[in-house]
Amino acid sequence: MASRDNTAADAAYWYVPLSRALPAAIVAGMITFNPDHSPQLGFAAFGIFAALSGLATGLLSQRALPKGVERTVFTVHGVISLVAAIVALAAPNAGLGFFLFLVSGWAILTGFLELYAGFRSRGRNASSRDWLFVGALTVVFAIIILIIPPDLRQEFSGAEEGVSGVLSSSVIAVGLLGAYGAIIAVYLVIGALSLKWSAPGTPAATPAGKPAVSETPATPAPQDGNAS
């Protein structure tokens, strides 16, 4: 979550993480409420998420961040997401292996970019903690996706009669994508509201920059009781 030592420029950035939270929530909802955790659903959900996230990250950062390294990093971040989205939506039947490769590749690149932005801006930008958290979580997500065996298929049955199913690589990978989206969505919403609500207050100005004059009425001087 954002640091409390916010400047006005930091607070003005709040709508960017909020906009990034929306596609993360969409992918979490698409996967959570759909029993079909096939690679086709994974490609569709990831494509929509990457497209919307890339637009929000790349375009909005151009307005909200000052010209410099951080703005360049998030512009590249957005471009990578858009390219990944185009590939995912153009090849929905490419198979589980390609889905794992595409998602993990996207996560490694964007995760390390966000980590770099967070480390570089520590102490200077209130969003650095959010960038560090999201970047680290994205890299961890990439590593987990990479170590999933593509041919995993384990049948299971419950204690009750008639309860059975199959735990496959596709179920795990697509489910992890939904869980990642849910965590990111919640965290980014909290981070956005922290930035917005932590905006520094502006003290009331006085005319010509002079210090405020006390309004306490002056005490009248005592009068001499001996009248002449």
DRENDONU-928715 format. One line per field, with one value per residue: residue number from 1; x, y, z of N, C-alpha, C in turn; residue in three letters. Coordinates in steps of 0.001 Angstrom, whole numbers, always signed. Last residue first. Example, Ala and Ser with C-alpha at 12.3 -4.5 7.8 and 13.67 -1.06 7.14 Angstrom:
BEGIN
k (2  1)
n_px (+12850  +13190)
n_py (-2250  -5690)
n_pz (+7080  +7800)
ca_px (+13670  +12300)
ca_py (-1060  -4500)
ca_pz (+7140  +7800)
c_px (+12900  +13200)
c_py (+30  -3300)
c_pz (+7870  +7800)
r (Ser  Ala)
//
This chain:
BEGIN
k (228  227  226  225  224  223  222  221  220  219  218  217  216  215  214  213  212  211  210  209  208  207  206  205  204  203  202  201  200  199  198  197  196  195  194  193  192  191  190  189  188  187  186  185  184  183  182  181  180  179  178  177  176  175  174  173  172  171  170  169  168  167  166  165  164  163  162  161  160  159  158  157  156  155  154  153  152  151  150  149  148  147  146  145  144  143  142  141  140  139  138  137  136  135  134  133  132  131  130  129  128  127  126  125  124  123  122  121  120  119  118  117  116  115  114  113  112  111  110  109  108  107  106  105  104  103  102  101  100  99  98  97  96  95  94  93  92  91  90  89  88  87  86  85  84  83  82  81  80  79  78  77  76  75  74  73  72  71  70  69  68  67  66  65  64  63  62  61  60  59  58  57  56  55  54  53  52  51  50  49  48  47  46  45  44  43  42  41  40  39  38  37  36  35  34  33  32  31  30  29  28  27  26  25  24  23  22  21  20  19  18  17  16  15  14  13  12  11  10  9  8  7  6  5  4  3  2  1)
n_px (-8803  -9389  -7871  -7732  -6678  -7447  -5601  -6187  -7956  -6483  -7533  -8818  -7276  -6530  -3245  -2560  -470  +2242  +1883  +1376  -593  -2918  -2436  -3951  -4333  -2528  -3640  -2775  -1789  -3669  -4632  -6672  -5278  -3629  -5585  -6910  -4843  -4449  -6936  -6804  -4570  -5488  -7631  -6261  -4346  -6048  -7391  -5315  -4415  -6681  -6674  -4240  -4800  -6651  -4963  -3258  -5010  -6284  -4052  -3078  -5842  -7743  -10997  -13403  -16272  -18761  -20041  -20097  -17735  -15060  -14099  -11367  -9317  -6643  -4411  -2051  +417  +1867  +3277  +3922  +4834  +6844  +5765  +3960  +5793  +7038  +4900  +4333  +6683  +6286  +3986  +4899  +6756  +5030  +3363  +5336  +6491  +4271  +3676  +5965  +5811  +4008  +5338  +8676  +11040  +11444  +12056  +12405  +13745  +11988  +9834  +11011  +11735  +9194  +8251  +10012  +9446  +6790  +7004  +8568  +7117  +4577  +5106  +6026  +3737  +1954  +3323  +3690  +1049  +123  +1669  +606  -2131  -3019  -4050  -6534  -6394  -4722  -5511  -5400  -2603  -1575  -2757  -1610  +1085  +870  -39  +2143  +4126  +3006  +3103  +5905  +6571  +5349  +6749  +9290  +8725  +8073  +10537  +12312  +10333  +7795  +5516  +2399  -102  +80  +1267  -331  -2426  -1178  -148  -2211  -4499  -3556  -2883  -5362  -6730  -5015  -4870  -7624  -8099  -6161  -6946  -9438  -8646  -6790  -8492  -10358  -8548  -7623  -10332  -12064  -15259  -16764  -16570  -16075  -13288  -12852  -14148  -13125  -10439  -10758  -11862  -9854  -8012  -9365  -9365  -6831  -6076  -7566  -6221  -3659  -4667  -5756  -3588  -1899  -2208  -485  +1943  +1564  +1465  +3105  +2957  +3738  +2588  +2766  +306  +818)
n_py (+64060  +60883  +58106  +55654  +55265  +52190  +49631  +49043  +46141  +43629  +42884  +39688  +37499  +36750  +37039  +36840  +34737  +36170  +37026  +36735  +38436  +36954  +33399  +30201  +27179  +24299  +21396  +17991  +15391  +12429  +10000  +9250  +8386  +6331  +4578  +3916  +2438  +302  -963  -1697  -3377  -5542  -6565  -7266  -9143  -11241  -11847  -12603  -14931  -16534  -16826  -18165  -20519  -21649  -22164  -24074  -26144  -26946  -27729  -29920  -31280  -33382  -34412  -36100  -36869  -38169  -40584  -40594  -38683  -38169  -37880  -38611  -37797  -37977  -35859  -34891  -33010  -32092  -29794  -29063  -25860  -24008  -21671  -20828  -20055  -17888  -16090  -15517  -14162  -11907  -10842  -10201  -8186  -6234  -5656  -4634  -2507  -861  -194  +1244  +3445  +5467  +7682  +8235  +8315  +5982  +4231  +4038  +1665  -288  +99  -407  -3103  -4270  -3837  -5472  -7968  -8253  -8218  -10620  -12628  -12515  -13266  -15893  -17070  -16877  -18375  -20942  -21729  -21731  -23719  -25917  -25982  -24450  -22743  -21657  -18917  -16737  -14152  -13723  -13905  -11842  -9603  -9774  -9320  -6649  -5469  -5936  -4415  -1856  -1530  -1559  +761  +2520  +2017  +3033  +5732  +6579  +6140  +7931  +10676  +12970  +11900  +10181  +10506  +10177  +7719  +6080  +5658  +3953  +1653  +769  +556  -1167  -3434  -4141  -4861  -6989  -8778  -9554  -10739  -12814  -14321  -15267  -16694  -18582  -19943  -21090  -22817  -24538  -24690  -24834  -24418  -23143  -19855  -18017  -17621  -16499  -14021  -12830  -12417  -10706  -8476  -7685  -6819  -4656  -2962  -2201  -183  +1884  +2174  +2978  +5547  +7200  +8265  +10305  +12384  +11709  +12497  +15260  +15939  +13255  +11282  +9318  +6880  +4704  +2315  -1189)
n_pz (+38759  +40179  +40764  +39336  +36080  +34376  +32637  +29141  +27906  +25974  +22637  +21594  +19355  +16829  +15574  +12162  +10224  +8360  +4896  +2201  +1405  +3625  +4088  +3422  +5197  +4057  +2580  +3210  +938  +525  +1276  -357  -2668  -1726  -777  -3120  -4356  -2552  -2743  -5450  -5418  -3845  -5365  -7760  -6923  -6117  -8533  -10270  -8943  -9282  -12100  -12407  -11028  -12824  -14965  -13718  -12808  -15166  -16695  -15315  -13367  -11655  -12056  -9920  -7868  -6063  -5733  -2218  -380  -485  -3992  -6143  -8977  -11321  -12699  -14803  -16389  -18506  -17736  -14389  -13402  -13367  -14444  -12511  -10542  -11833  -12122  -9428  -8803  -10434  -9228  -6674  -7365  -8486  -6306  -4487  -5915  -6344  -3689  -3028  -4783  -4536  -3600  -4379  -3025  -1645  -4632  -7345  -7840  -6927  -8786  -11263  -10841  -10569  -13142  -14596  -13495  -14468  -17230  -17600  -16225  -17447  -20115  -19624  -18508  -20693  -22706  -21558  -21056  -23728  -24871  -23455  -24173  -27372  -29222  -29539  -29638  -30827  -30448  -27746  -27329  -28958  -27723  -25160  -25678  -26518  -24135  -22421  -23685  -23351  -20548  -20149  -21523  -19708  -17413  -18159  -18663  -16082  -14798  -16143  -17455  -16843  -14245  -14640  -15821  -18589  -18902  -17430  -19207  -21162  -19721  -17964  -19609  -21650  -20126  -19071  -21389  -22289  -20142  -19894  -22388  -22275  -20047  -20985  -23319  -22309  -20481  -22172  -23461  -21446  -18974  -16750  -16315  -14411  -13544  -11577  -11752  -14281  -14245  -11884  -12617  -14768  -13396  -11663  -13568  -14723  -12245  -11437  -13120  -12060  -9633  -10467  -11558  -9649  -8161  -8765  -7041  -4981  -6130  -6246  -3546  -1758  +1174  +3266  +3482  +597  -438  +0)
ca_px (-8339  -9730  -7864  -8923  -6303  -7550  -6330  -5268  -7839  -7003  -6556  -8971  -7594  -7787  -4161  -2562  -1806  +1694  +2198  +2291  +789  -2607  -2714  -2960  -4941  -2899  -3050  -3658  -1444  -3209  -3446  -7029  -6279  -3050  -4583  -7621  -5397  -3370  -6498  -7885  -4512  -4354  -7858  -7385  -3910  -5133  -8141  -6128  -3514  -6263  -7797  -4438  -3796  -7065  -6039  -2729  -4122  -7081  -4898  -2241  -4906  -6860  -9645  -12949  -14986  -17955  -20384  -20238  -19112  -15525  -14372  -12757  -9581  -8043  -4621  -3472  -166  +1132  +2185  +4129  +3697  +7161  +6841  +3447  +4879  +7836  +5590  +3311  +6377  +7432  +3933  +3851  +7213  +6119  +2781  +4480  +7325  +4988  +2705  +5642  +6900  +3525  +4507  +7327  +10693  +11735  +11863  +11679  +14367  +13283  +9650  +10426  +12761  +10151  +7598  +9919  +10760  +7102  +6313  +8964  +8532  +4721  +4544  +6890  +4954  +1639  +2925  +4834  +2000  -502  +1878  +2030  -1722  -2677  -2626  -6421  -7064  -4404  -5386  -6722  -3530  -1185  -3025  -3060  +670  +1367  -869  +832  +4297  +3194  +1826  +5044  +7028  +4938  +5350  +9135  +9176  +7059  +9346  +12496  +11497  +8708  +6361  +3799  +17  -488  +1776  +957  -2651  -1730  +638  -852  -4524  -4054  -1869  -4281  -7217  -5368  -3644  -6895  -8882  -6150  -5664  -9357  -9622  -6376  -7288  -10800  -9298  -6703  -9597  -10716  -14401  -16182  -16656  -17459  -13890  -12337  -14332  -14525  -10752  -10198  -12604  -11100  -7645  -9163  -10573  -7542  -5421  -7878  -7641  -3846  -3974  -6683  -4442  -1687  -2879  -1923  +1699  +1737  +270  +3053  +2553  +4435  +1830  +3351  +1084  +0)
ca_py (+65389  +61903  +59459  +55932  +55802  +53625  +50094  +49470  +47598  +43944  +43465  +41135  +37738  +37487  +36526  +37673  +35071  +35228  +37399  +35803  +38878  +37970  +34723  +31239  +28416  +25270  +22696  +19144  +16363  +13678  +10488  +9756  +9456  +7508  +5115  +4706  +3636  +1244  -400  -826  -2120  -4729  -6060  -6333  -7871  -10600  -11442  -11435  -13780  -16143  -16187  -16870  -19597  -21268  -21183  -22846  -25441  -26497  -26627  -28715  -31240  -32241  -34540  -35073  -37171  -36954  -39787  -41350  -39037  -39155  -37406  -38844  -37860  -38184  -36691  -35279  -33431  -33345  -29668  -30057  -26764  -25328  -22351  -21283  -21162  -19057  -16622  -16150  -15434  -12790  -11253  -11212  -9421  -6818  -6219  -5779  -3613  -1434  -932  +11  +2482  +4232  +6950  +8091  +9464  +7226  +4176  +5206  +2920  -107  +239  +910  -2091  -4311  -3158  -4042  -7366  -8288  -7114  -9316  -12369  -12233  -11942  -14894  -16954  -16229  -16979  -20156  -21609  -20864  -22342  -25597  -25642  -25533  -23077  -23114  -19538  -18170  -14622  -13694  -14798  -13227  -9901  -9891  -10617  -7674  -5425  -6514  -5867  -2398  -1557  -2524  -535  +2515  +1599  +1650  +4864  +6654  +5417  +6482  +10087  +12420  +12893  +10174  +10642  +11412  +8845  +6463  +6516  +5263  +2435  +1022  +1370  +171  -2742  -3733  -3752  -5857  -8133  -8915  -9572  -11822  -13621  -14451  -15604  -17619  -19247  -20074  -21827  -23542  -25183  -24248  -24869  -24449  -20717  -18419  -18137  -17825  -14930  -13226  -13234  -12039  -9140  -8195  -7923  -5880  -3402  -3192  -1482  +1418  +1806  +1648  +4548  +6573  +7235  +9049  +12505  +11530  +11097  +14509  +16143  +14600  +11546  +10567  +8015  +5352  +3530  +0)
ca_pz (+39146  +39192  +41334  +40129  +37400  +34539  +33844  +30216  +28113  +27305  +23557  +21830  +20766  +16933  +16571  +13359  +10717  +9325  +6262  +2820  +1187  +2615  +4627  +3146  +4693  +5067  +2246  +3343  +1975  -83  +1980  +965  -2747  -2377  +145  -2117  -4995  -2829  -1455  -4976  -6166  -3413  -4007  -7770  -7497  -5160  -7345  -10569  -9120  -7936  -11422  -13057  -10490  -11477  -15135  -14315  -11872  -14024  -17135  -15427  -14483  -11413  -12580  -10847  -8491  -6124  -6900  -3465  -715  +494  -2650  -5747  -7544  -10988  -11512  -14841  -15116  -18683  -18728  -15460  -13537  -12806  -15156  -13806  -10282  -11441  -13300  -10274  -8135  -10676  -10631  -6819  -6718  -9260  -7524  -4150  -5419  -7488  -4492  -2302  -4929  -5158  -2647  -4918  -3855  -953  -3180  -6836  -8264  -6259  -7353  -10995  -11104  -9460  -12028  -14897  -13241  -13040  -16559  -18135  -15920  -16019  -19801  -20251  -17696  -19418  -22916  -22029  -19945  -22727  -25311  -23391  -22812  -26460  -29339  -29586  -28493  -30856  -31831  -28380  -26633  -29203  -29133  -25336  -25126  -27453  -25341  -22117  -23544  -24699  -21244  -19459  -22041  -21111  -17459  -17721  -19751  -17131  -14376  -16248  -16818  -17835  -14928  -14197  -14365  -18043  -19689  -16854  -18048  -21508  -20666  -17496  -18388  -21970  -20916  -18166  -20571  -23153  -20620  -18796  -21968  -23346  -20024  -19771  -23389  -23338  -20028  -21221  -24233  -22019  -20138  -16634  -17409  -14073  -14715  -11776  -10519  -13967  -15378  -11977  -11442  -15010  -14469  -11097  -12677  -15515  -12940  -10629  -13290  -13410  -9622  -9873  -12377  -10588  -7573  -9498  -8339  -4776  -5821  -7493  -4357  -2300  -198  +2945  +3976  +1761  -628  +0)
c_px (-9476  -9279  -8155  -9000  -7579  -7213  -6312  -6079  -6937  -6860  -7226  -7989  -7716  -8163  -5376  -3595  -1693  +354  +1610  +2636  +1788  -1134  -2320  -3399  -3885  -3466  -3464  -2922  -2416  -2921  -2898  -5849  -6540  -4029  -3931  -6662  -6102  -3878  -5392  -7490  -5631  -4307  -6729  -7604  -5035  -4708  -7246  -6876  -4313  -5331  -7427  -5596  -3911  -6096  -6564  -3813  -3696  -6227  -5723  -3076  -4082  -5783  -8884  -11536  -14626  -16584  -19603  -20660  -19166  -16944  -14841  -12927  -11059  -8201  -6115  -3708  -1650  +499  +1330  +2989  +3979  +5979  +7077  +4507  +4320  +6929  +6357  +3951  +5332  +7201  +5093  +3783  +6182  +6592  +3863  +3938  +6480  +5853  +3382  +4641  +6605  +4597  +3999  +6512  +9258  +11378  +12290  +11432  +13709  +13885  +10946  +10251  +12241  +11235  +8482  +9305  +10773  +8429  +6613  +8311  +8924  +6168  +4805  +6419  +5922  +2892  +2697  +4482  +3198  +443  +1246  +2308  -262  -2141  -2185  -4969  -6949  -5060  -5150  -6677  -4884  -2194  -2705  -3413  -821  +948  -424  -66  +2957  +3343  +1930  +3711  +6197  +5337  +4762  +7686  +8974  +7448  +8269  +11217  +11483  +9966  +7304  +4584  +1453  -120  +1283  +1599  -1344  -1871  +118  -98  -3116  -4020  -2287  -3199  -6127  -5791  -3946  -5686  -8153  -6904  -5608  -8056  -9506  -7329  -6819  -9614  -9826  -7431  -8597  -9818  -13044  -15224  -16010  -17652  -15277  -13038  -13941  -14779  -12189  -10470  -12078  -11912  -8885  -8738  -10346  -8755  -6148  -7238  -8063  -5311  -4060  -6005  -5331  -2714  -2766  -2686  +208  +1493  +363  +1772  +2692  +4174  +2465  +2508  +1613  +859)
c_py (+66370  +63263  +60462  +57323  +56158  +54031  +51619  +49952  +47937  +45437  +43810  +41637  +39228  +37787  +37416  +37145  +35849  +35699  +36380  +36132  +37999  +38342  +35763  +32546  +29496  +26533  +23708  +20424  +17521  +14697  +11767  +10315  +10083  +8677  +6365  +5295  +4523  +2536  +623  -166  -1166  -3386  -5123  -5722  -6839  -9227  -10705  -10931  -12512  -14936  -15716  -16114  -18214  -20304  -20729  -21779  -24095  -25673  -26067  -27511  -29963  -32257  -33258  -35350  -36065  -37320  -38504  -40422  -39728  -39613  -38520  -38406  -38113  -38287  -36775  -36281  -33733  -33852  -30924  -29999  -27772  -26286  -23772  -22087  -21723  -20268  -17886  -16782  -16217  -14152  -12185  -11722  -10534  -8136  -6872  -6442  -4845  -2617  -1586  -838  +1169  +3152  +5628  +7208  +9427  +8467  +5478  +5164  +4139  +1252  +481  +1138  -689  -3243  -3171  -3279  -5877  -7639  -7078  -8163  -10966  -11927  -11572  -13480  -15934  -16053  -16260  -18679  -20747  -20650  -21350  -24162  -25231  -25047  -24144  -23575  -21054  -18897  -16125  -14212  -14868  -14188  -11351  -10255  -10837  -9066  -6474  -6533  -6547  -3919  -2162  -2660  -1662  +1193  +1702  +1194  +3397  +5769  +5435  +5733  +8578  +11914  +12206  +11252  +10707  +11612  +10172  +7609  +6943  +6178  +3833  +1945  +1742  +1078  -1333  -2974  -3231  -4654  -6925  -8140  -8813  -10569  -12544  -13658  -14672  -16424  -18209  -19268  -20713  -22468  -24133  -24773  -24161  -24981  -22059  -19269  -18704  -18432  -16350  -14226  -13717  -12952  -10551  -8951  -8538  -7071  -4634  -3758  -2575  +61  +1273  +1218  +3157  +5531  +6522  +7986  +11229  +11581  +10823  +13021  +15356  +14728  +13015  +10924  +9350  +6536  +4069  +1249)
c_pz (+39140  +39671  +40244  +40707  +38160  +35958  +33964  +31417  +29285  +27545  +24881  +22860  +21031  +18382  +16688  +14323  +12016  +9838  +7220  +4255  +1914  +2619  +3603  +3783  +4539  +4446  +3290  +3045  +2001  +1013  +1371  +1737  -1381  -2360  -429  -1087  -3978  -3442  -1670  -3655  -5762  -4129  -3585  -6395  -7452  -5651  -6346  -9355  -9385  -7978  -10021  -12411  -11123  -10829  -13775  -14455  -12451  -13069  -15984  -15827  -14453  -12488  -12290  -11294  -9457  -6675  -7042  -4606  -2075  +179  -1740  -4308  -7325  -9474  -11222  -13724  -15297  -17390  -18860  -16470  -14653  -12855  -14655  -14549  -11588  -11213  -12962  -11506  -8934  -10022  -10971  -8256  -6872  -8682  -8376  -5404  -5129  -7057  -5684  -3076  -4205  -5228  -3216  -3981  -4348  -1745  -2528  -5334  -7627  -6597  -6606  -9508  -10812  -9633  -10779  -13715  -13586  -12723  -15070  -17379  -16377  -15638  -18346  -19984  -18293  -18571  -21593  -22141  -20335  -21545  -24337  -23800  -22736  -25124  -28347  -29683  -28443  -29689  -31913  -29813  -27328  -28575  -29455  -26777  -25312  -26980  -26362  -23350  -23284  -24651  -22635  -20195  -21444  -21768  -18860  -17850  -19405  -18310  -15457  -15892  -16939  -17148  -15911  -14933  -13870  -16576  -19134  -17624  -17383  -20297  -20904  -18432  -17944  -20746  -21278  -18918  -19635  -22321  -21482  -19297  -20869  -22979  -21096  -19724  -22183  -23388  -21026  -20723  -23331  -22822  -20605  -17763  -17327  -15130  -14384  -13035  -10764  -12754  -15022  -13098  -11496  -13828  -14702  -12142  -12047  -14664  -13808  -11375  -12513  -13689  -10986  -9807  -11737  -11477  -8585  -9121  -9169  -6089  -5687  -7270  -5662  -3103  -542  +1487  +3607  +2188  +683  +0)
r (Ser  Ala  Asn  Gly  Asp  Gln  Pro  Ala  Pro  Thr  Ala  Pro  Thr  Glu  Ser  Val  Ala  Pro  Lys  Gly  Ala  Pro  Thr  Ala  Ala  Pro  Thr  Gly  Pro  Ala  Ser  Trp  Lys  Leu  Ser  Leu  Ala  Gly  Ile  Val  Leu  Tyr  Val  Ala  Ile  Ile  Ala  Gly  Tyr  Ala  Gly  Leu  Leu  Gly  Val  Ala  Ile  Val  Ser  Ser  Ser  Leu  Val  Gly  Ser  Val  Gly  Glu  Glu  Ala  Gly  Ser  Phe  Glu  Gln  Arg  Leu  Asp  Pro  Pro  Ile  Ile  Leu  Ile  Ile  Ile  Ala  Phe  Val  Val  Thr  Leu  Ala  Gly  Val  Phe  Leu  Trp  Asp  Arg  Ser  Ser  Ala  Asn  Arg  Gly  Arg  Ser  Arg  Phe  Gly  Ala  Tyr  Leu  Glu  Leu  Phe  Gly  Thr  Leu  Ile  Ala  Trp  Gly  Ser  Val  Leu  Phe  Leu  Phe  Phe  Gly  Leu  Gly  Ala  Asn  Pro  Ala  Ala  Leu  Ala  Val  Ile  Ala  Ala  Val  Leu  Ser  Ile  Val  Gly  His  Val  Thr  Phe  Val  Thr  Arg  Glu  Val  Gly  Lys  Pro  Leu  Ala  Arg  Gln  Ser  Leu  Leu  Gly  Thr  Ala  Leu  Gly  Ser  Leu  Ala  Ala  Phe  Ile  Gly  Phe  Ala  Ala  Phe  Gly  Leu  Gln  Pro  Ser  His  Asp  Pro  Asn  Phe  Thr  Ile  Met  Gly  Ala  Val  Ile  Ala  Ala  Pro  Leu  Ala  Arg  Ser  Leu  Pro  Val  Tyr  Trp  Tyr  Ala  Ala  Asp  Ala  Ala  Thr  Asn  Asp  Arg  Ser  Ala  Met)
//
